[in-house]
């Protein structure tokens, strides 16, 4: 089973870069553009790791 990773960043380019690199390593990558979106995903699913931008609006 692949580890599930949630990448949370308000910059689309950063999210896509993480997605590409982590998927190349065989990981199951999910993306969120905001803290609110990340919380919604966390209510529905479990993740093994969260990569979180610490400076985001809101």
Beta strands, then each sheet from edge to edge (+ up, - down):
strand 1: 4-8
strand 2: 28-32
strand 3: 49-52
sheet 1: 2+ 1+ 3+
end
